[in-house]
């Protein structure tokens, strides 16, 4: 094997490792955002992010939007007597 072959193998390994890192980071991202924003359904958002990893990231934008959505506080109604 020549030096060019070794260089090609190094490039291939680096590309595979960086691709794996990016995919895993994107699967973790909705859960990390939900946790940082104190979302009431942190675990559900985290699971949704990881499930989209196995579905080819088809629903990943939904999990990401869900991580950013704030749940509105219940309205207090005053009773006038």
Secondary structure, DSSP 4 states (H G I P E B T S, - for coil): --HHHHHHHHHHHHHHHHHHHHHHHHHHHHHHHHHHTT-TTHHHHHHHHHHHHHTTTSSHHHHHHHHHPPPPPPPP-PPP-
